């Protein structure tokens, strides 16, 4: 089983899969780095956090940086796209007010309260991300400031590890960006089956030719369960 998460984030998924007997190949196709400005824009926005009605984070990477940058409690309410994203904020003593049932931007938009026409939102996210959330919030009447909290960059890949990945039985994806980057590195949908953490990464994987199994719930635990179910269904009887 191939794990494509960044090196410093692969541990929980790799360990869980290995504990269930999988031979894990770690091929990080992304590396998490600071924003080009070294975090200055985010720090400046968080220094004025009380001017916002909501602060929204869409990944644990963004949440950690927001938690680190909030020097004191804020009057702004906090929204996170899922429980894992909320965790760094909660652990830092910043209660999260809104977490949708499913960890996708569309569900966060659906759960988000209406604006009175004067509300402001700070959206802290990766440099490259879908426009669904900021566009949807603006359409709902919110004034949205988008701040880059971190960057996903392409790391150097060991050719030997890449070949091990190509001959694996299944590859796991936790973000749509990892699907595209792995596909480029592997030269196609190889291996043919992909286990995806949610509907967005699953849709991209299908477009690129993978056969997809999707996690439910959309979490690392759900992804492990999806891999185990696939393995059980793929094993010969007896």
N, C-alpha and C positions, 0 to 999 in steps of 0.2 A: 504494500500500500504506500503510495506516494503522499507525503505531506508537503504542501507548498507554502505554508505560512512563513513569515519572517523568522529568522533564527531565534530571536529572543522571545517569540510567541508560540513556537511549535511544541514546546515541552508538554503541555497538558494533553494535547491531541495525540502526540506520538506515544506518550506513556500509556494513555488509555487504550490505544490500539494494540500496543505491544503486550499489555497485561491480558488481552484477550487472544493472544497467540499470533498476531500479525507480525510479519517481517516488515519493518518500516524503513522507507527510504526518504530521508529529509532532503528536499530540493527547494530551498527558499528562492522564490521568484520575485520577491519584493524585499526591500530593506527600508525600515522606518527611519527617517532623518528629520532634523529640525527644518522648519520653514526657511526659505531663502533669506529672510530678514532676521533670522535667529530668534524668532518669537516676539519681536518688538511690537508688532501690530496687535497680537493677542494680549500681551501684557498691558498695552495702552488701553485696550477695550475693557479688560477686566478691572483695571484701576478705576474705571467709571461704570462698574457693573450695575450700580443702582439706577442708572438712567434707562436700563432695559426692563421690560416687563417679564421677558423670558430669556433664558440662555439655553440653547439647544446643542446637544452633542450627539454624534452619529456613530461613534466608535470608541472602544476603550482607549485608543491612542489619544484621541481628542479629549476624552474625559479626564485622563490623567493630567494633561497639560492645563486644562481649565481648573482642576482641583489644585494643582500646584500654584496657579496664578491668582487664585482667590485668597487674598491675604486675610480676609475677615468675612463673616456672614454677610450675605447680600439680600436686599429686598426683592431681587429678581427671582422668579420661580425657575426651576430647573426641569428640563425635559431630556430624556435619553431614549434612544431608539429601541433599547432592550435591556434586560436585567444585567447582563455582563458589562454593557456600556455604563450603566448606572453605578456599578460597584465601586469604581475608583472615587466617585464623588461622595457616595455614602460613607465609605471608609475614612474619608477626609473630614467628615462631619458636616457635609452639605446634603441635606435631604433632597431627594428627587421627587418632584411633584407629579410627573407624568411619564408613564412607560406604557406603550401600546401593547396589545395582546400578542401581536406578531412583530418581529424585529425587522420591519421594512418601512421605508420612508412613506409609502402610501398609507399605511396604517397609522403612523404618527400624525400625518396630516389630518386623517379622519378623526382622530381623537383630540386634536388641538382645539382649544376654545376659540370662539369667534373674536374678532377684533372690534373695538369700538370706533375704529378709524384713526386712532392716535397711538396705538400700541407699537412698541419696538421690540425686535427680536435680535439677539446676537447668535449667529450660527457659526460654531467653531468646527471645522472639518478639514479633510485632506485637501491638498492642492488640486487634485483631480478627482472630481466626484460628479454624480448625476445632478441635473438641475431641478429634479422633481420637487425637492423640499423647499428651496428658496422661492422657486416660481409659484408653488402652491400656496405658500404662506403669503406672498405678495398678492396673489389673486384673492386671498381671503381678507385682505385689507391691512395686513401687517407691514410695517416698515422693517426691512431685514438688512442687517449688516453681516456680510459673510467675511469671516476672517480665517486665513489659512493657519491651522494649528500645527501641521506637520506635512511631510512629503513622503510619498511612496516612490522609491527609486529602484531601478533594476540593478541587482548586484552581479558580480562576476559569478559564473557557474562552472563548477568542476565538470569537465567533459565526461569523466568516468561515472560520476553520480548521475549525470543526465542520461547516459546509456542504461544505467540500472533502472532509472525511472521509466524509460521507454519500454522495458521488458516486464514491468510490474503488471499486476492484475487490475488495479484500480487506482485512481488519483483523486485526492480530496481537494476541495476548493472552499474557501471561506469568504471570498469576495470576488466580484466580477472582474476586477483588474487582474487577479491571479489567474483566472481562466485564460484570458487573452495572452498573458505573458508566458504561461506554461505552453499553450498551443504554439506560440512562435518558437519557443526554445526546443520543443519536442519535434517540430516540423509537422504537426497535425494532431488529431485526436488519438494519441498513443500513450497509455493504454486506452482502449475504446470506451471504458466505463468510468464515469465521473460521479463521485458523491459530493453533492453541493449543499451548503448550509442553508440556503434560502432560495426563493423563487427568482430573484434577479440573477444570481450567479448560475442557477439552473437554466434559465432562458438563454443566457449567453453561451453556455456549454452546448445546449441543443443546436443553436445556430452554427456552432463550429464543428458539429458532427459527432459529439459525444453521445453515448447512451447514458441517461441520467437517472440517478436515484437521489431523492431530495430528503433532507433532514426534517423531522417533525418531532419536537419543536425545533425552531431555528436557532440551535445552540450547539456548542461542542459536544455535549452529551447526546443531543439528538443526532448529530452527525455520526458519532460512534455507533449509535443504535442502527442507523441506516446502513452503515458498512457491515455490521454484524448480520443484519437481516439479508442483505445482498449475498454475503458469503454463505449463509445457511441455505438460501435458495439456489445458489450456484453449485453447491456440493453434491456429488452423486449420492443417491440413497444407499443405505446399508451401513 
